[in-house]
Amino acid sequence: MIRWLCAGLVCCALALPGAALAGDFDYALQARNVAPDAYAFIGHNEDFDAVNGGNIVNTGFIVGRDGIVVIDSGPSLRYGRQMREAIASVSALPVVLLINTHHHPDHFLGNQAFADRPIGALPGTVQAIASDGDAFAENLYRLCGDWMKGTEPLLPTTTLHAGRFKVAGRSLRLIALAGHTGADLAVYDETSGVLFAGDLVFNGRAPTTPHADIDVWLKALDELEALSDSPGFVALVPGHGAISRDALPIRQTRAWLSWLQASLREAAEAGLDMNEVLTRALPAAFVALPVAASEYRRSVGHLFPTAEKQALGHAH
């Protein structure tokens, strides 16, 4: 079952036409200044492949008075190392903490590059990396090839919990949620007003759902949107897609999930089988969304069996 879920998360995509394989395995990471002392690295809106090396994720870092807090470590040891080099080009302060927002491979497989620093995560994330990490890594090796050389899962060493958290002279608000996975951590930097939302929020890309509970996810989005409406909010860094200065990516993610849930429920209640559901057309609002077709197919595999069971239960 775990291997099936992992395969669903990291299903292979064809390389983009005209793209050249990178001989030097350079992720070309560029730190983007989101707000004073808050930065992000923005990945491609693509699926994993041997061209992008798994660089489809957003990671980030916050420069505090006494050190640097890193948000997620990327998909590989190479990425993590290059991330540390890019961070060092911005600030000479030491990394004092790496935070893993959740257990999907593009967010934690760079942990080895930070093995000399504390790595923090929610308890559920630590447990999920321990159980799924090896299978995730195997799948990324198949999809991304030598970009993954030397990469092995490394567990977080520090357990984090919800609440205000002082680190490196910076006040962070750790928001423990769920829905995309069983444990999703959003990080709000109260000094800069930047919200690092992890994969609870996708911007201009269809969400992934291998461990999703959509009802719980929608409630999490409501909480994040309320935060984005509060005084002091400046920017949102989603797990995938462009940085935003408003709550539009939250609403876009909610719209996709709400449609997906309603569509699968309606199909199940109509007695359609999975093959019929897979051939259904996407709504016009989502047709042009990057990887929408492939993520829809994966989501049918992830979520439709449960929708069928629920429909059968209602029928009785």
Salt bridges, closest charged atoms under 4 A:
ASP37 OD2 - ARG170 NH1 3.89
ASP47 OD1 - ARG205 NH2 3.46
ASP47 OD1 - ARG298 NH2 2.79
ASP66 OD2 - ARG65 NH2 3.10
ASP72 OD2 - HIS107 ND1 2.84
ASP106 OD2 - HIS107 NE2 3.62
ASP106 OD2 - HIS240 NE2 3.42
ASP116 OD1 - ARG84 NH1 2.69
ASP116 OD2 - ARG117 NE 3.67
ASP132 OD2 - HIS103 NE2 3.42
ASP132 OD2 - HIS211 NE2 3.88
GLU138 OE1 - ARG3 NH1 2.74
ASP189 OD2 - ARG170 NH2 2.88
GLU190 OE2 - ARG164 NE 2.87
GLU190 OE2 - ARG173 NE 3.16
ASP199 OD2 - HIS102 NE2 3.29
ASP199 OD2 - HIS107 NE2 3.03
ASP199 OD2 - HIS180 NE2 3.48
ASP199 OD2 - HIS240 NE2 3.17
ASP222 OD1 - ARG254 NH2 3.05
GLU225 OE2 - ARG251 NE 2.77
GLU225 OE1 - ARG254 NH2 2.71
GLU266 OE1 - ARG280 NH2 2.68
GLU295 OE2 - ARG205 NH1 3.31
GLU295 OE2 - ARG298 NH2 3.00
